[in-house]
Each structure stands twice: as structure tokens, then as C-alpha cells.
Amino acid sequence: MPVPTHDTLLHIAERTHWEAARDTGVSYTMSTLGRTLDDEGFIHCSSDLGQVDGVLGRFYTAVPRADLVLLVIDVTRLDAPVRYERVGDELFPHVYGPIPVPAVIDVRSLPGNR
């Protein structure tokens, strides 16, 4: 099976963690809800909105959408490798290092609960 590649990746971020990185200019290092890059060894990302929706439904149901943002990451601006790894039946991109603030090219609201 060929490994996919994407020009951009998506990452669900807790708003306070993203805003702290953005405001200080220090690379973003949260991996997932309440877990850091150091805890996980990589930063969880999604390839598309379908994956984002699935992750929201599995792991973020108790978190108010207003407390979350969707980071759009330009892969060419990353200093760390991206590896696509199988999680269940899907391949998810994982960033094996911090995300520099300039690599985040857009910050979006998240889709609401279904």
C-alpha cells in the first residue's frame, strides 16, 4: 500500500495551548488532548476533515468546541519528519517533533457535534 502524502495536515488543538505557543513564538508541543509531545513521542494529526470528525467523536466529546481549534499545518515548514501510521483501519499522519508557529498557516473553528 503506498504511503499518502499531503501538503497540509490538520491538528485538533486546545485553544489555550495553541494561543500560548502563538503568543510566545515557541513551537507547539501538544500531542493530543492533555498529552504532550514528550508524553507521546509525536504529535497526532489528521489528513482530512473526515479523520478530524472521527477523532472528535471518539476522543473530544466532553470538550466544548469553543475550547478547541483546528490547526492547518504546512508540511514544507516542518523541521520534523511526518510518518503515516496505521490506527485501526486508517493511516494517520504523526509529526515526530515540535510544530514551529510559522508552520501553522490557518486556524479554524471545528465542526460542531452531530
C-alpha positions in Angstrom: 0.0 0.0 0.0 1.5 3.4 -1.0 2.0 5.9 1.8 0.0 9.0 1.3 1.5 12.4 1.4 -0.2 15.8 1.9 0.8 19.4 1.6 -1.1 20.2 4.7 -2.0 18.4 7.9 -4.8 19.1 10.4 -4.4 19.0 14.2 -7.1 19.5 16.8 -5.6 21.8 19.5 -6.8 23.0 22.8 -7.2 26.7 22.2 -5.2 27.8 25.3 -2.2 25.7 24.3 -2.2 26.9 20.7 -2.6 30.6 21.8 0.3 30.3 24.3 2.6 28.9 21.6 1.4 31.6 19.1 1.8 34.4 21.6 5.3 33.4 22.7 6.6 32.2 19.3 7.6 28.9 21.0 7.0 25.8 18.9 3.7 24.0 19.6 4.3 20.7 21.5 0.9 19.3 22.5 0.3 15.9 21.0 -3.4 15.4 21.8 -5.9 16.2 24.5 -3.9 16.7 27.7 -0.8 14.9 26.3 2.5 16.5 25.2 5.0 15.6 22.5 7.2 14.3 25.3 4.4 12.0 26.6 3.5 10.6 23.2 6.7 10.9 21.1 4.9 12.6 18.3 2.0 15.0 17.6 -1.2 13.4 16.4 -2.6 14.9 13.1 -5.3 14.1 10.6 -5.1 14.0 6.8 -8.6 15.4 6.1 -11.8 16.6 7.7 -13.2 13.0 7.8 -10.4 11.9 10.1 -10.9 15.1 12.2 -14.6 14.3 12.6 -13.8 10.7 13.7 -11.2 11.8 16.2 -13.6 14.5 17.6 -16.3 11.8 18.0 -14.0 9.3 19.7 -11.9 11.5 22.0 -13.2 15.0 22.3 -17.0 14.6 23.0 -16.7 16.1 26.6 -14.7 19.2 25.4 -16.7 22.3 24.4 -16.0 23.1 20.7 -15.2 26.7 21.7 -12.2 25.4 23.7 -10.7 23.8 20.5 -9.3 25.0 17.2 -8.2 23.2 14.1 -4.6 24.0 13.1 -3.8 23.8 9.4 -0.1 22.9 9.1 2.1 23.4 6.1 4.2 20.3 5.9 7.1 22.1 4.0 7.6 24.3 7.0 8.1 21.4 9.5 11.6 20.6 10.7 10.5 17.2 12.0 9.6 14.1 9.9 6.0 13.1 9.3 5.2 9.4 9.4 1.8 7.9 8.3 1.0 5.1 10.7 -1.9 2.7 10.9 -4.5 3.4 13.6 -7.3 0.9 13.2 -8.2 0.8 9.6 -6.8 4.2 8.7 -3.4 5.8 8.2 -2.9 8.9 10.3 0.0 11.4 10.0 2.2 11.8 13.1 4.7 14.7 13.4 7.8 13.5 15.2 8.8 16.8 16.6 7.5 20.2 17.6 5.5 22.3 15.2 7.0 25.7 14.6 4.5 28.5 14.9 5.1 29.7 11.2 4.2 26.2 10.0 0.6 26.8 11.1 -0.9 28.6 8.1 -4.5 28.7 9.3 -6.5 28.3 12.5 -10.1 27.3 12.0 -13.2 26.6 14.1 -14.1 22.9 14.5 -17.2 21.3 13.1 -20.0 21.1 15.7 -21.2 17.9 17.4 -23.5 15.7 15.3 
